[in-house]
Amino acid sequence: MPADGKRTALLSLLLLTWTCLIVPVMASGQERKASAVTSQREKLRNARLAIKHNDLRKLNKLKSELKDYPLTPYLDYWAISKKLRHLPLDKIDQFLVDNQNTAIGDWMRVRLLKELGRQGQFKTFLSYYQPKEENSASLRCYYADALARHGDKEEAYQQVNTLWLVGHSQAQECDSLFARWMRDGGLTQEMAWKRHLLAVKEGNLELASYIARKMEGSYHQKATQLRKVHKNPEQLLNHSRFLQNPQQNREIILHGLHRLARKDASTAEKAWMRYSASLLFSDAEQETMLRHLAREFARQDDMPGLLRLTKIHAISDGRSIEWLARQSLRELDWEQVAFWIDRLPSEIQKHDRWLYWKARSLEELYGKTHSDASSALYRKAAQERSYYGFLAADALGQNYSFVHRPAPITPIQVQQMANRPSLQRARELQAIGELFHARREWRYATKDMSHEELLAAGKVASAWGWYRKSIQSVLAADYLDDLELRFPLAFADIVHDVSAQLGRQSTPLEPYMIYAVARQESHFSHDAKSNSGALGLMQLLPSTARATARRAGVRYRRSWDLLSPSTNIALGSFYLSTLLNRFDNNRFLAAAAYNAGPTRVTKWLKETRKRLPYDVWIETIPYSETRKYVQNVLAYTVIYAYRSGTKLQLLRENEAGNKL
């Protein structure tokens, strides 16, 4: 037999030996480990029942059997928490010693401090309090109250200044402190006015009215006038009235002009010119007002007004100039597009967005006569792994730049990180549904990590299916080139099954776009909840989910069903496919509708009257959030195709070839 044949036979024999002997041993070991974990979780559940029923004997027995389990400290926490109102300080002290510098130890201290404050045990409170930046306002109020009663009143009332000067109602735990401070003469008329002004600026008129009742004389009159101007800023057009006592009315005038600009920027500008000629406003006040006027002109779609303001006052605010450039794009005035890009701050001009648009404007203005200049700009932009980078690459007819560089972390570093007790606790808490404590453990464990440690933590989170944490870790480490961590193929089986099913039943939907939308919406956090009430991976509103479920034939009973990845992806993808069908299989219109609603997209299309190229239409979407959303979804779709081994163009022919 030739030497190569002998080596091949030997390798085959070794592989067979590995498969027959080693692999079953490994599988057997993994099965035993999984069984042990299941047993430990069952014992933990029984131990919590023992705590509930005050069965101390059973609890101690189970604790001894769980001594090597990561969540054993939580049994003491749950047991103490049940009796916390009785303040078992000896047990708490031991718990704090045993769990020093851990998330659960710090949380127990917070729970104890809140209970001591509620019970008015302020002397004991001082012995446990540890000043920290992240302490809540309620704890800081309890601390200042405790100092005022049993410590240093002067220091206590210095703390009050920060707690008082906010535009919103403070926690009720501050009431006792504020009352004591006022009795001791701490509330001056000037302090009352400052908070009243902050409350009005934040629109909290009920709080402002409450504070005004503590004001007297000219301060009370000024506060009343401020609230009237807040409600009806047109009063400022009676200039002589407010210029009779300009210094007293100065803050009223500034706030009222801000309010008036939101209604009518042009009228506010004229009023500002009149007042600024009579009052000596500071440079900072003038800059703030002019920027606000510029933004309001932009928001109100008043291009002549913004042009006038920009020329008269030489405003160099990047946001205002960007708006002017976009408005010029909307009018297809390429000369003005180039003009405004050249007036952006130099650092902003280097962004891939404006490199692309400067190149586009040169092409539109001069054609091939400036091809070298536009190509150079396109090449710079095309180096980026982004929406504009992909657009620039398409303009040059070259491949996209993906720049995938896995994080330089070894398997040993990943294993060491995974074995850290804090992360083991976080993993187990997640597994048993204690999500609040799981997140606290993760945040606590990673808050002071080094660059390398964050990357290792990202690898661990990815391996555990905590995709949001893996994405957050690489972002915190500022390492953006590990595409496996930044763009995980999360819930792949569900995504591909749903995509295949939609392909058979309705408008086809590529799995890459499902990934892209879920990545943009929630970073693959299956239990994500937004302020608007949207839930889950693809952030569906329960009302949308209910209507979609009927058409899709997906089982849906209550809003919490949206926290199930399979349900959420099925409903979100079906809804996305209906939007694709509604907008002629145009993905960027469907993405815009998914974010802003189909009615708004239909309205925007009517306004542009089929005269804008696709890139201009996307760039001039009225909502900045939707504009960024659409650009991200398109770019992420390309990246997910790349991650899946598929080459995909940013835009299809039907998307890039039609005017909108």
C-alpha positions as CSV (number, residue, x, y, z in Angstrom):
1,M,0.0,0.0,0.0
2,P,1.4,3.5,-0.9
3,A,2.4,5.7,2.0
4,D,-0.4,8.2,1.4
5,G,-2.9,5.3,1.5
6,K,-1.5,4.0,4.8
7,R,-1.8,7.5,6.3
8,T,-5.4,7.8,5.1
9,A,-6.2,4.4,6.5
10,L,-4.6,5.3,9.8
11,L,-6.5,8.6,10.0
12,S,-9.8,6.8,9.2
13,L,-9.0,4.3,12.0
14,L,-8.3,7.1,14.5
15,L,-11.5,8.9,13.5
16,L,-13.5,5.7,13.9
17,T,-12.0,5.2,17.3
18,W,-12.9,8.8,18.3
19,T,-16.4,8.4,17.1
20,C,-16.9,5.0,18.7
21,L,-15.2,5.6,22.1
22,I,-14.7,9.3,22.8
23,V,-17.8,11.0,21.3
24,P,-20.3,8.7,23.3
25,V,-18.3,9.5,26.5
26,M,-18.6,13.2,25.8
27,A,-22.3,12.9,25.0
28,S,-22.8,10.8,28.1
29,G,-21.0,13.5,30.2
30,Q,-23.1,16.3,28.8
31,E,-26.3,14.3,29.5
32,R,-25.2,13.7,33.1
33,K,-24.4,17.4,33.5
34,A,-27.8,18.5,32.1
35,S,-29.5,16.0,34.4
36,A,-27.6,17.4,37.4
37,V,-28.7,20.9,36.5
38,T,-32.3,19.9,36.2
39,S,-32.1,18.2,39.6
40,Q,-30.6,21.3,41.1
41,R,-33.3,23.6,39.7
42,E,-36.0,21.2,41.1
43,K,-34.4,21.4,44.5
44,L,-34.2,25.2,44.3
45,R,-37.9,25.3,43.5
46,N,-38.6,23.0,46.5
47,A,-36.4,25.2,48.7
48,R,-38.4,28.3,47.7
49,L,-41.6,26.4,48.6
50,A,-40.0,25.6,52.0
51,I,-39.3,29.3,52.5
52,K,-42.9,30.1,51.6
53,H,-44.2,27.6,54.2
54,N,-41.6,28.4,56.9
55,D,-40.2,24.8,56.7
56,L,-36.8,25.6,58.1
57,R,-35.7,22.0,58.5
58,K,-36.5,21.2,54.8
59,L,-34.8,24.4,53.7
60,N,-31.6,23.7,55.5
61,K,-31.5,20.2,54.1
62,L,-32.0,21.4,50.5
63,K,-29.4,24.2,51.0
64,S,-26.8,21.6,52.1
65,E,-27.5,19.6,48.9
66,L,-27.2,22.8,46.8
67,K,-24.0,24.1,48.3
68,D,-22.2,24.1,44.9
69,Y,-25.2,25.5,43.0
70,P,-24.7,29.1,41.7
71,L,-28.1,30.4,43.1
72,T,-27.7,29.1,46.7
73,P,-27.1,32.7,48.0
74,Y,-30.5,33.6,46.6
75,L,-32.1,31.2,49.0
76,D,-30.9,33.4,51.9
77,Y,-32.0,36.5,50.0
78,W,-35.5,35.1,49.5
79,A,-35.7,33.9,53.1
80,I,-34.6,37.3,54.5
81,S,-36.8,39.2,52.0
82,K,-39.9,37.4,53.3
83,K,-39.2,38.8,56.8
84,L,-37.6,42.0,55.8
85,R,-40.1,44.3,57.5
86,H,-39.1,42.8,60.8
87,L,-35.5,43.9,60.2
88,P,-33.6,40.7,61.1
89,L,-30.4,42.7,61.1
90,D,-28.1,39.9,62.4
91,K,-29.1,37.8,59.4
92,I,-28.8,40.7,57.0
93,D,-25.4,41.6,58.3
94,Q,-24.1,38.1,57.7
95,F,-25.7,38.1,54.3
96,L,-24.0,41.4,53.4
97,V,-20.6,40.0,54.6
98,D,-21.1,36.7,52.7
99,N,-22.1,38.5,49.5
100,Q,-19.9,41.5,49.6
101,N,-19.3,43.2,46.1
102,T,-22.0,41.2,44.4
103,A,-25.2,42.2,42.7
104,I,-27.4,40.4,45.2
105,G,-25.5,41.9,48.1
106,D,-25.9,45.4,46.8
107,W,-29.6,44.8,46.1
108,M,-30.2,43.5,49.6
109,R,-28.6,46.7,51.0
110,V,-31.0,48.8,48.8
111,R,-34.0,46.7,50.0
112,L,-32.9,47.2,53.7
113,L,-32.3,51.0,53.3
114,K,-35.8,51.4,51.8
115,E,-37.3,49.5,54.6
116,L,-35.4,51.5,57.2
117,G,-36.5,54.7,55.6
118,R,-40.1,53.6,55.5
119,Q,-40.0,52.7,59.2
120,G,-38.2,56.0,60.1
121,Q,-35.2,54.2,61.5
122,F,-32.8,56.9,60.3
123,K,-30.0,56.4,62.7
124,T,-29.7,52.8,61.6
125,F,-30.1,53.9,58.0
126,L,-26.9,56.0,58.3
127,S,-24.9,53.0,59.4
128,Y,-25.8,51.0,56.2
129,Y,-25.9,53.8,53.6
130,Q,-23.1,53.9,51.0
131,P,-23.1,57.0,48.8
132,K,-23.1,56.0,45.1
133,E,-23.8,57.9,41.9
134,E,-26.5,55.4,40.9
135,N,-28.5,55.7,44.1
136,S,-32.1,56.5,43.5
137,A,-33.6,59.9,44.4
138,S,-35.7,58.1,47.1
139,L,-32.5,56.7,48.8
140,R,-30.7,60.1,48.5
141,C,-33.7,61.8,50.1
142,Y,-33.8,59.3,53.0
143,Y,-30.0,59.8,53.4
144,A,-30.3,63.7,53.6
145,D,-33.3,63.3,56.0
146,A,-31.2,61.0,58.2
147,L,-28.4,63.5,58.2
148,A,-30.7,66.3,59.1
149,R,-32.0,64.3,62.1
150,H,-28.9,62.5,63.3
151,G,-25.9,64.0,61.5
152,D,-24.9,67.2,59.8
153,K,-27.8,69.5,58.9
154,E,-25.6,71.7,56.8
155,E,-24.4,68.8,54.7
156,A,-28.0,67.5,54.5
157,Y,-29.4,70.7,53.1
158,Q,-26.6,70.9,50.6
159,Q,-27.9,67.6,49.3
160,V,-31.4,69.1,49.1
161,N,-30.3,71.7,46.6
162,T,-29.7,69.0,44.0
163,L,-32.8,67.1,44.9
164,W,-35.0,70.2,44.8
165,L,-33.9,71.7,41.5
166,V,-35.7,69.3,39.1
167,G,-38.6,69.9,36.8
168,H,-40.6,66.9,37.9
169,S,-42.2,65.7,41.1
170,Q,-39.7,63.9,43.3
171,A,-40.4,60.5,45.0
172,Q,-42.7,60.7,48.0
173,E,-39.8,59.6,50.1
174,C,-38.5,63.2,49.7
175,D,-41.7,64.8,51.2
176,S,-40.5,64.6,54.8
177,L,-37.0,66.0,54.0
178,F,-38.4,68.9,51.9
179,A,-40.9,69.8,54.7
180,R,-38.1,69.8,57.3
181,W,-35.9,71.9,55.0
182,M,-38.7,74.4,54.5
183,R,-39.4,74.7,58.2
184,D,-35.8,75.5,58.7
185,G,-35.9,78.3,56.2
186,G,-34.2,76.6,53.3
187,L,-36.7,77.5,50.7
188,T,-35.9,81.0,49.5
189,Q,-38.0,82.8,46.9
190,E,-35.2,82.4,44.4
191,M,-35.0,78.6,44.9
192,A,-38.8,78.4,44.5
193,W,-38.6,80.4,41.2
194,K,-35.8,78.2,39.9
195,R,-37.8,75.0,40.4
196,H,-41.0,76.7,39.1
197,L,-39.1,77.6,35.9
198,L,-37.8,74.1,35.5
199,A,-41.3,72.6,36.0
200,V,-42.8,74.9,33.4
201,K,-40.1,74.1,30.9
202,E,-40.9,70.4,31.3
203,G,-44.6,71.1,31.0
204,N,-45.4,70.1,34.6
205,L,-47.9,72.9,35.2
206,E,-49.5,71.2,38.2
207,L,-46.2,71.0,40.0
208,A,-45.4,74.6,39.0
209,S,-48.7,75.8,40.4
210,Y,-48.0,74.0,43.7
211,I,-44.6,75.7,44.0
212,A,-46.1,79.1,43.0
213,R,-48.3,78.9,46.1
214,K,-45.1,79.1,48.2
215,M,-44.0,82.3,46.4
216,E,-44.8,85.9,47.4
217,G,-44.8,89.4,45.9
218,S,-43.0,90.0,42.6
219,Y,-41.9,86.3,42.5
220,H,-45.5,85.1,42.6
221,Q,-46.5,87.6,39.9
222,K,-43.6,86.6,37.7
223,A,-44.5,82.9,38.2
224,T,-48.1,83.6,37.3
225,Q,-47.0,85.5,34.2
226,L,-44.7,82.6,33.1
227,R,-47.4,80.1,33.2
228,K,-49.7,82.4,31.2
229,V,-47.0,82.9,28.6
230,H,-46.4,79.1,28.5
231,K,-50.0,78.5,27.6
232,N,-50.3,81.5,25.2
233,P,-46.9,82.6,24.0
234,E,-48.5,85.0,21.5
235,Q,-48.7,87.4,24.4
236,L,-45.1,88.2,23.8
237,L,-46.1,90.0,20.6
238,N,-47.1,92.9,22.9
239,H,-43.5,93.9,23.1
240,S,-43.9,97.1,25.1
241,R,-45.6,95.2,28.0
242,F,-42.7,92.8,28.5
243,L,-40.0,95.4,27.9
244,Q,-41.3,97.6,30.8
245,N,-39.3,95.5,33.2
246,P,-37.0,93.6,30.9
247,Q,-34.6,92.1,33.5
248,Q,-37.5,90.6,35.5
249,N,-39.1,89.3,32.4
250,R,-35.9,88.0,30.7
251,E,-36.5,84.3,31.5
252,I,-40.2,84.6,30.6
253,I,-39.3,86.1,27.3
254,L,-36.8,83.3,26.4
255,H,-39.1,80.5,27.4
256,G,-42.1,82.1,25.6
257,L,-40.1,82.6,22.4
258,H,-39.1,78.9,22.5
259,R,-42.8,78.0,22.8
260,L,-43.8,80.5,20.1
261,A,-41.2,79.1,17.7
262,R,-42.9,75.7,18.0
263,K,-46.1,77.2,16.7
264,D,-44.7,79.7,14.2
265,A,-41.0,80.0,13.7
266,S,-41.3,83.0,11.4
267,T,-43.3,85.0,14.0
268,A,-40.9,83.9,16.7
269,E,-37.9,85.1,14.7
270,K,-39.4,88.6,14.3
271,A,-40.2,88.8,18.0
272,W,-36.6,87.6,18.8
273,M,-35.1,90.3,16.7
274,R,-37.2,92.9,18.5
275,Y,-36.3,91.6,22.0
276,S,-32.6,91.0,21.3
277,A,-32.3,94.6,20.1
278,S,-33.5,95.8,23.6
279,L,-32.0,93.1,25.9
280,L,-28.4,92.1,26.2
281,F,-28.7,88.3,25.9
282,S,-25.6,86.2,26.6
283,D,-23.7,84.5,23.8
284,A,-25.0,81.1,25.0
285,E,-28.6,82.3,25.1
286,Q,-28.3,83.7,21.6
287,E,-26.8,80.5,20.2
288,T,-29.4,78.4,21.9
289,M,-32.3,80.5,20.6
290,L,-31.0,80.7,17.0
291,R,-30.4,76.9,16.9
292,H,-33.9,76.4,18.3
293,L,-35.4,78.7,15.6
294,A,-33.4,76.9,12.9
295,R,-34.7,73.5,14.0
296,E,-38.3,74.8,14.1
297,F,-38.0,76.3,10.6
298,A,-36.8,72.9,9.5
299,R,-39.5,71.0,11.3
300,Q,-42.2,73.4,9.9
301,D,-40.8,72.8,6.4
302,D,-40.0,76.5,6.0
303,M,-37.0,76.5,3.8
304,P,-37.1,80.3,2.9
305,G,-37.2,81.1,6.6
306,L,-34.3,78.8,7.4
307,L,-32.2,80.2,4.5
308,R,-32.9,83.8,5.8
309,L,-32.0,82.9,9.3
310,T,-28.8,81.1,8.2
311,K,-27.6,84.0,6.1
312,I,-28.4,86.7,8.6
313,H,-26.8,85.0,11.6
314,A,-24.2,82.8,9.9
315,I,-25.5,79.7,11.7
316,S,-23.1,76.8,11.4
317,D,-25.3,74.3,13.3
318,G,-24.7,70.9,11.6
319,R,-28.3,69.7,12.1
320,S,-29.7,72.8,10.4
321,I,-27.3,72.6,7.4
322,E,-28.1,68.9,7.1
323,W,-31.8,69.7,6.9
324,L,-31.1,72.3,4.2
325,A,-29.1,69.7,2.2
326,R,-32.0,67.3,2.5
327,Q,-34.5,69.9,1.4
328,S,-32.4,70.6,-1.6
329,L,-32.3,66.9,-2.3
330,R,-36.1,66.8,-2.1
331,E,-36.2,69.6,-4.7
332,L,-33.6,67.8,-6.8
333,D,-31.5,71.0,-6.6
334,W,-28.1,69.4,-6.9
335,E,-26.2,72.6,-6.9
336,Q,-27.7,73.6,-3.6
337,V,-27.0,70.0,-2.3
338,A,-23.3,70.5,-3.0
339,F,-23.4,74.0,-1.6
340,W,-24.8,72.9,1.8
341,I,-22.6,69.9,2.1
342,D,-19.6,72.1,1.6
343,R,-20.8,74.2,4.6
344,L,-21.1,71.3,7.0
345,P,-18.5,71.1,9.7
346,S,-15.5,69.3,8.3
347,E,-15.8,66.2,10.5
348,I,-19.4,65.7,9.4
349,Q,-18.4,66.0,5.7
350,K,-16.2,63.0,6.2
351,H,-19.2,60.8,7.2
352,D,-20.1,58.1,4.6
353,R,-23.5,59.7,4.3
354,W,-22.2,63.1,3.0
355,L,-19.4,61.5,1.0
356,Y,-22.0,59.6,-0.9
357,W,-24.3,62.6,-1.5
358,K,-21.4,64.9,-2.5
359,A,-20.4,62.3,-5.1
360,R,-24.0,62.0,-6.3
361,S,-24.4,65.8,-6.6
362,L,-21.1,66.0,-8.7
363,E,-22.4,63.2,-11.0
364,E,-25.8,65.0,-11.4
365,L,-24.2,68.4,-12.1
366,Y,-21.2,67.5,-14.2
367,G,-21.5,64.0,-15.4
368,K,-18.3,62.4,-16.6
369,T,-16.3,65.7,-16.4
370,H,-16.0,65.2,-12.6
371,S,-16.0,61.4,-12.6
372,D,-12.6,61.2,-10.9
373,A,-13.7,63.4,-8.1
374,S,-17.0,61.6,-7.6
375,S,-15.3,58.2,-7.9
376,A,-12.8,59.2,-5.2
377,L,-15.6,60.1,-2.9
378,Y,-17.5,56.9,-3.6
379,R,-14.4,54.9,-2.9
380,K,-14.0,56.5,0.5
381,A,-17.6,55.8,1.4
382,A,-17.5,52.3,0.0
383,Q,-14.9,51.3,2.6
384,E,-17.7,51.4,5.2
385,R,-19.9,48.4,6.1
386,S,-23.1,50.5,6.0
387,Y,-26.1,51.6,3.9
388,Y,-24.1,54.4,2.3
389,G,-21.1,52.2,1.9
390,F,-23.2,49.7,0.0
391,L,-24.8,52.5,-2.1
392,A,-21.3,53.8,-3.0
393,A,-20.1,50.3,-3.9
394,D,-23.1,49.9,-6.2
395,A,-22.3,53.2,-7.9
396,L,-18.7,51.9,-8.5
397,G,-19.9,48.4,-9.5
398,Q,-17.6,46.9,-6.9
399,N,-18.1,44.3,-4.1
400,Y,-19.3,45.4,-0.7
401,S,-16.8,45.8,2.2
402,F,-17.9,43.5,5.0
403,V,-14.6,43.5,7.0
404,H,-15.4,40.5,9.2
405,R,-12.7,40.1,11.9
406,P,-13.6,37.7,14.8
407,A,-12.8,39.1,18.2
408,P,-9.3,37.9,19.2
409,I,-10.4,35.9,22.2
410,T,-9.3,32.3,22.8
411,P,-11.6,29.4,23.8
412,I,-9.8,29.4,27.2
413,Q,-10.7,33.0,27.8
414,V,-14.3,32.3,26.9
415,Q,-14.4,29.3,29.3
416,Q,-12.8,31.3,32.1
417,M,-15.4,34.0,31.6
418,A,-18.3,31.6,31.5
419,N,-17.1,30.0,34.8
420,R,-17.2,33.3,36.7
421,P,-19.7,32.9,39.5
422,S,-21.5,36.1,38.6
423,L,-22.2,35.0,35.1
424,Q,-23.1,31.5,36.3
425,R,-25.7,33.1,38.6
426,A,-27.0,35.3,35.7
427,R,-27.4,32.2,33.5
428,E,-29.3,30.2,36.1
429,L,-31.5,33.2,37.0
430,Q,-32.4,33.5,33.3
431,A,-33.1,29.8,33.1
432,I,-35.6,29.9,36.0
433,G,-37.3,33.1,34.8
434,E,-35.9,35.5,37.3
435,L,-35.2,38.0,34.6
436,F,-34.9,41.1,36.8
437,H,-32.1,39.6,38.9
438,A,-30.5,38.0,35.8
439,R,-30.1,41.4,34.2
440,R,-28.8,42.9,37.4
441,E,-26.2,40.2,37.7
442,W,-25.1,40.7,34.1
443,R,-24.9,44.5,34.4
444,Y,-23.0,44.2,37.7
445,A,-20.5,41.7,36.3
446,T,-19.7,43.6,33.1
447,K,-19.8,47.2,34.3
448,D,-16.0,47.5,35.0
449,M,-14.8,44.9,32.5
450,S,-11.8,45.6,30.3
451,H,-11.9,45.5,26.5
452,E,-10.8,41.9,26.4
453,E,-13.2,40.8,29.1
454,L,-16.1,42.5,27.4
455,L,-15.3,40.6,24.2
456,A,-15.1,37.3,26.1
457,A,-18.4,38.1,27.8
458,G,-19.9,38.8,24.4
459,K,-18.8,35.3,23.2
460,V,-20.3,33.8,26.3
461,A,-23.6,35.6,25.9
462,S,-23.8,34.5,22.2
463,A,-23.1,30.8,23.2
464,W,-25.9,31.0,25.8
465,G,-28.4,32.6,23.3
466,W,-28.3,36.0,25.0
467,Y,-28.0,37.8,21.7
468,R,-28.8,41.3,23.0
469,K,-26.0,40.9,25.6
470,S,-23.5,39.8,23.0
471,I,-24.3,42.8,20.8
472,Q,-24.2,45.2,23.8
473,S,-20.8,43.7,24.9
474,V,-19.1,44.2,21.5
475,L,-20.5,47.7,21.3
476,A,-19.3,48.5,24.8
477,A,-15.9,47.2,23.8
478,D,-16.0,49.3,20.6
479,Y,-15.2,46.3,18.5
480,L,-17.5,46.4,15.5
481,D,-15.9,43.9,13.1
482,D,-17.0,40.6,14.7
483,L,-20.1,40.0,12.6
484,E,-21.0,36.8,14.4
485,L,-21.4,38.7,17.6
486,R,-22.9,41.9,16.1
487,F,-25.3,40.1,13.7
488,P,-26.1,36.7,15.2
489,L,-28.1,34.2,13.3
490,A,-30.5,34.1,16.2
491,F,-33.5,31.7,16.3
492,A,-32.4,30.4,12.9
493,D,-34.7,27.4,12.8
494,I,-37.8,29.5,13.5
495,V,-36.8,32.3,11.0
496,H,-36.2,29.9,8.1
497,D,-39.3,27.8,8.8
498,V,-41.4,31.0,8.9
499,S,-39.8,32.3,5.7
500,A,-40.4,29.0,3.9
501,Q,-44.0,28.9,5.0
502,L,-44.6,32.5,3.9
503,G,-43.1,31.6,0.5
504,R,-45.8,28.9,0.1
505,Q,-48.7,30.9,1.4
506,S,-48.3,34.6,0.7
507,T,-45.7,37.2,-0.4
508,P,-42.3,35.6,-0.2
509,L,-40.1,37.1,2.6
510,E,-36.4,36.4,2.7
511,P,-35.1,35.2,6.1
512,Y,-32.4,37.9,5.9
513,M,-35.0,40.6,6.2
514,I,-36.7,38.9,9.1
515,Y,-33.3,38.8,10.8
516,A,-32.7,42.5,9.9
517,V,-36.0,43.7,11.4
518,A,-35.6,41.6,14.6
519,R,-32.1,42.9,15.0
520,Q,-33.2,46.5,14.5
521,E,-36.3,46.2,16.7
522,S,-35.0,44.4,19.8
523,H,-31.4,43.2,19.3
524,F,-33.1,39.7,19.5
525,S,-34.4,40.2,23.0
526,H,-37.4,37.9,23.1
527,D,-38.9,39.7,26.2
528,A,-38.3,43.3,25.0
529,K,-41.1,45.8,25.9
530,S,-41.3,49.3,24.5
531,N,-42.8,52.4,26.0
532,S,-45.6,52.2,23.4
533,G,-46.5,48.6,24.5
534,A,-44.8,46.8,21.6
535,L,-43.6,43.3,22.7
536,G,-41.0,40.7,21.7
537,L,-38.4,40.1,19.1
538,M,-40.2,42.0,16.3
539,Q,-41.8,44.5,18.6
540,L,-45.5,44.0,17.8
541,L,-48.3,45.9,19.3
542,P,-50.9,43.5,20.8
543,S,-53.6,45.1,18.6
544,T,-51.5,44.5,15.4
545,A,-50.8,40.9,16.6
546,R,-54.4,40.2,17.2
547,A,-55.5,41.3,13.8
548,T,-52.6,39.6,12.1
549,A,-53.1,36.3,13.9
550,R,-56.6,36.0,12.5
551,R,-55.3,36.4,8.9
552,A,-52.2,34.3,9.5
553,G,-54.0,31.4,11.3
554,V,-51.5,31.7,14.2
555,R,-52.7,30.8,17.7
556,Y,-52.8,34.0,19.8
557,R,-54.7,34.4,23.0
558,R,-53.1,37.2,25.0
559,S,-50.3,39.8,24.7
560,W,-47.8,37.7,26.6
561,D,-47.9,35.2,23.8
562,L,-45.7,37.7,21.9
563,L,-42.8,36.9,24.3
564,S,-42.6,33.5,22.6
565,P,-40.0,33.7,19.8
566,S,-42.0,31.3,17.6
567,T,-45.2,33.3,17.9
568,N,-43.6,36.7,17.6
569,I,-41.5,35.8,14.6
570,A,-44.5,34.2,12.9
571,L,-46.8,37.1,13.5
572,G,-44.2,39.8,12.8
573,S,-43.1,38.2,9.6
574,F,-46.6,37.7,8.3
575,Y,-47.4,41.3,9.0
576,L,-44.2,42.4,7.2
577,S,-45.2,40.2,4.2
578,T,-48.6,41.9,4.1
579,L,-46.8,45.3,3.9
580,L,-44.6,44.0,1.1
581,N,-47.7,42.9,-0.8
582,R,-49.3,46.3,-0.2
583,F,-46.2,48.2,-1.5
584,D,-45.5,46.1,-4.6
585,N,-42.8,44.0,-3.0
586,N,-40.7,47.1,-2.2
587,R,-38.7,46.3,0.9
588,F,-37.7,49.8,1.9
589,L,-41.4,51.0,1.7
590,A,-42.4,47.9,3.7
591,A,-39.7,48.7,6.3
592,A,-40.9,52.3,6.5
593,A,-44.5,51.1,7.0
594,Y,-43.4,48.6,9.7
595,N,-41.9,51.5,11.7
596,A,-44.1,54.5,10.9
597,G,-47.3,52.8,9.8
598,P,-48.6,52.2,6.2
599,T,-50.9,55.2,6.2
600,R,-48.0,57.6,6.7
601,V,-46.0,55.9,4.0
602,T,-48.9,56.2,1.6
603,K,-49.2,59.9,2.5
604,W,-45.4,60.5,1.9
605,L,-45.7,58.8,-1.5
606,K,-48.6,61.1,-2.5
607,E,-46.5,64.1,-1.6
608,T,-43.5,63.1,-3.7
609,R,-45.6,62.3,-6.7
610,K,-43.3,59.7,-8.3
611,R,-40.5,62.2,-9.1
612,L,-37.7,61.1,-6.6
613,P,-35.1,58.5,-7.1
614,Y,-35.2,55.8,-4.5
615,D,-32.1,57.0,-2.6
616,V,-33.4,60.6,-2.5
617,W,-36.8,59.4,-1.3
618,I,-35.2,57.4,1.6
619,E,-32.9,60.3,2.5
620,T,-35.8,62.7,2.8
621,I,-38.2,60.5,4.8
622,P,-39.8,63.1,7.2
623,Y,-39.2,61.1,10.4
624,S,-35.5,60.8,11.2
625,E,-36.2,57.6,13.2
626,T,-37.9,56.0,10.2
627,R,-35.2,57.1,7.9
628,K,-32.5,55.5,10.1
629,Y,-34.7,52.4,10.5
630,V,-35.1,51.9,6.8
631,Q,-31.4,52.4,6.1
632,N,-30.4,49.9,8.9
633,V,-32.9,47.3,7.7
634,L,-31.6,47.4,4.2
635,A,-28.0,47.2,5.3
636,Y,-28.6,44.5,7.8
637,T,-30.4,42.4,5.2
638,V,-27.3,42.5,3.1
639,I,-25.1,41.6,6.1
640,Y,-27.4,38.7,7.1
641,A,-27.3,37.4,3.6
642,Y,-23.5,37.5,3.7
643,R,-23.5,35.8,7.1
644,S,-25.6,33.1,5.5
645,G,-23.3,32.6,2.6
646,T,-25.4,34.5,0.0
647,K,-24.5,37.5,-2.1
648,L,-27.3,40.0,-2.1
649,Q,-27.6,43.5,-3.6
650,L,-28.8,46.3,-1.4
651,L,-31.7,47.2,-3.8
652,R,-33.6,45.0,-6.2
653,E,-34.3,46.2,-9.7
654,N,-37.9,46.9,-8.9
655,E,-36.9,49.0,-5.9
656,A,-34.1,51.0,-7.5
657,G,-35.6,51.5,-11.0
658,N,-38.8,53.4,-10.2
659,K,-39.4,57.0,-9.1
660,L,-41.3,57.6,-6.0
